[in-house]
């Protein structure tokens, strides 16, 4: 087996070029991708915090609506049943509901 004497310098130069290429191009590209992922994670965390605040606000509103409905639940059901028993032309709104 005959080894070409030019093969050793070519391999040495190729390894050096590969090291320069990885240091000059690949490393900054990897740092850029890492920074982009950090920014994306921060924006997702901010959105999650906003959704959490909106959720708690909506839960408070639902609790208030539930309290309103349960406080007047019996009288509301009674009024609905009274409206069902009346013929359609005799239905008139009550003054306190308008």
BATOR-176690 format. One record per residue (C-alpha): residue number from 1; residue in three letters; y, z, x. Coordinates in steps of 0.02 Angstrom, whole numbers. Layout:
N
ATOM seq type     py     pz     px
ATOM NUM  ALA      Y      Z      X
...
This chain:
98
ATOM seq type     py     pz     px
ATOM   1  UNK      0      0      0
ATOM   2  UNK    162    -55     74
ATOM   3  UNK    324     42     35
ATOM   4  UNK    482    -57     46
ATOM   5  UNK    602     28    168
ATOM   6  UNK    750     -7     51
ATOM   7  UNK    669     92    -90
ATOM   8  UNK    716    263    -18
ATOM   9  UNK    905    230     -6
ATOM  10  UNK    904    148   -177
ATOM  11  UNK    820    300   -254
ATOM  12  UNK    941    417   -164
ATOM  13  UNK   1091    320   -227
ATOM  14  UNK   1018    313   -403
ATOM  15  UNK    992    502   -407
ATOM  16  UNK   1170    530   -347
ATOM  17  UNK   1240    412   -478
ATOM  18  UNK   1137    497   -612
ATOM  19  UNK   1205    667   -560
ATOM  20  UNK   1385    602   -562
ATOM  21  UNK   1358    519   -730
ATOM  22  UNK   1286    676   -809
ATOM  23  UNK   1425    785   -737
ATOM  24  UNK   1567    668   -784
ATOM  25  UNK   1512    604   -953
ATOM  26  UNK   1369    705  -1029
ATOM  27  UNK   1437    881   -996
ATOM  28  UNK   1608    848  -1076
ATOM  29  UNK   1523    762  -1222
ATOM  30  UNK   1412    914  -1249
ATOM  31  UNK   1563   1030  -1241
ATOM  32  UNK   1652    920  -1369
ATOM  33  UNK   1504    930  -1488
ATOM  34  UNK   1495   1118  -1466
ATOM  35  UNK   1681   1135  -1507
ATOM  36  UNK   1660   1025  -1661
ATOM  37  UNK   1517   1136  -1721
ATOM  38  UNK   1624   1292  -1696
ATOM  39  UNK   1767   1217  -1797
ATOM  40  UNK   1647   1164  -1933
ATOM  41  UNK   1571   1338  -1940
ATOM  42  UNK   1745   1417  -1954
ATOM  43  UNK   1794   1303  -2098
ATOM  44  UNK   1631   1340  -2188
ATOM  45  UNK   1660   1527  -2166
ATOM  46  UNK   1835   1510  -2239
ATOM  47  UNK   1768   1413  -2389
ATOM  48  UNK   1633   1544  -2417
ATOM  49  UNK   1765   1681  -2418
ATOM  50  UNK   1869   1584  -2544
ATOM  51  UNK   1718   1556  -2656
ATOM  52  UNK   1677   1741  -2645
ATOM  53  UNK   1853   1787  -2699
ATOM  54  UNK   1848   1662  -2842
ATOM  55  UNK   1678   1727  -2896
ATOM  56  UNK   1737   1907  -2904
ATOM  57  UNK   1891   1854  -3002
ATOM  58  UNK   1784   1757  -3125
ATOM  59  UNK   1664   1904  -3143
ATOM  60  UNK   1811   2015  -3189
ATOM  61  UNK   1869   1890  -3320
ATOM  62  UNK   1695   1878  -3394
ATOM  63  UNK   1684   2067  -3403
ATOM  64  UNK   1850   2072  -3497
ATOM  65  UNK   1789   1938  -3618
ATOM  66  UNK   1626   2031  -3646
ATOM  67  UNK   1723   2189  -3682
ATOM  68  UNK   1833   2097  -3808
ATOM  69  UNK   1685   2020  -3896
ATOM  70  UNK   1582   2179  -3903
ATOM  71  UNK   1729   2282  -3967
ATOM  72  UNK   1753   2166  -4116
ATOM  73  UNK   1575   2102  -4126
ATOM  74  UNK   1528   2181  -4292
ATOM  75  UNK   1688   2134  -4384
ATOM  76  UNK   1678   1957  -4316
ATOM  77  UNK   1499   1936  -4377
ATOM  78  UNK   1549   2005  -4548
ATOM  79  UNK   1694   1882  -4562
ATOM  80  UNK   1581   1736  -4514
ATOM  81  UNK   1456   1786  -4649
ATOM  82  UNK   1596   1799  -4777
ATOM  83  UNK   1653   1623  -4733
ATOM  84  UNK   1475   1557  -4753
ATOM  85  UNK   1463   1628  -4929
ATOM  86  UNK   1624   1543  -4989
ATOM  87  UNK   1625   1364  -5053
ATOM  88  UNK   1709   1242  -4931
ATOM  89  UNK   1869   1216  -5033
ATOM  90  UNK   1905   1403  -5048
ATOM  91  UNK   1903   1440  -4861
ATOM  92  UNK   2074   1506  -4808
ATOM  93  UNK   2116   1584  -4640
ATOM  94  UNK   2156   1768  -4639
ATOM  95  UNK   2335   1808  -4586
ATOM  96  UNK   2284   1922  -4443
ATOM  97  UNK   2174   1786  -4365
ATOM  98  UNK   2309   1652  -4358
